[in-house]
Amino acid sequence: MTWLRCPRPRPAATTRLICFAHAGGSATAYRDWPALLPDTVELYGVQLPGRADRYGEPLPESMDALAAAVAGELAPLLDRRFALFGHSLGALVAYEVTRLLEGCGTGPARLFASGCAAPHERRDRGYAEYDDDRLVAVLNRLGGTEAEVLAHGELRKLVLPYIRGDFRLAEKYLHRPGLPLRTPISVLVGDADPVVTPAQAKAWEAHTVSDFSMAVFPGGHFYLQPLRERVVAEVTRRI
């Protein structure tokens, strides 16, 4: 499976958790989660092209094409109960994948949207058009990307193109109105996130006719890194 990475296979698991990383992130963002999940849950990280072991592949050009490709890759895994988790850009991708899967009659047990304003909210910050120094300043402010990487000239040349591409993907995204999901939605957000306020996160509630929950954690945009155990516990409880 080109798009999926399973850091700890659990053939007897009854539920699969499919995780989508933030802009500039990769499947390794969730490599420590399996140790915190019960044995009944098997985790897969979605590896977007253009980074890590897919470096050099063309970056996704549109959310529609990206969601369709991921939904197709997930088809062999849908023989068991499954849930989707996405952080920041990953939450939007997970949402659009959920819409496609529901349209085919196989929606997830729950969609987890972390650190992301509701799909209908505007997100035209223009980060994708920043020059390198200004973009690095934004990334340092948000966290999530190792400062050593951003300070190293050669590494910056490697990572900034796909980070910028991911920002462009998010900023070009336009929500198409449609029926709300039948899938329950759980929102997670940091109380000091400079990108999304708790109120903007709560607006996800309009996108489901099913159960909705919201958990606010102390921290900024990447609150889930230092609070990994608490976040995984919340996900486990809601699954």
Salt bridges, closest charged atoms under 4 A:
ASP32 OD2 - ARG228 NH2 3.90
ASP39 OD1 - ARG10 NH2 3.79
GLU42 OE1 - ARG16 NE 3.27
ASP53 OD2 - ARG5 NE 3.01
GLU57 OE1 - ARG54 NH2 2.72
ASP64 OD1 - ARG176 NH1 2.77
ASP79 OD1 - ARG16 NH1 2.65
GLU96 OE2 - ARG99 NH1 3.32
GLU96 OE1 - ARG176 NH2 3.84
GLU102 OE1 - ARG182 NH1 3.79
ASP124 OD2 - ARG122 NH2 2.47
GLU129 OE2 - ARG168 NE 3.59
ASP132 OD1 - ARG164 NH2 2.99
ASP133 OD1 - ARG156 NH2 2.89
GLU154 OE2 - LYS157 NZ 3.65
ASP166 OD2 - ARG51 NH1 2.57
ASP193 OD2 - HIS221 ND1 2.83
GLU205 OE1 - LYS202 NZ 2.69
ASP211 OD2 - ARG110 NH2 2.80
GLU234 OE1 - ARG237 NH2 2.97
GLU234 OE2 - ARG238 NE 3.09
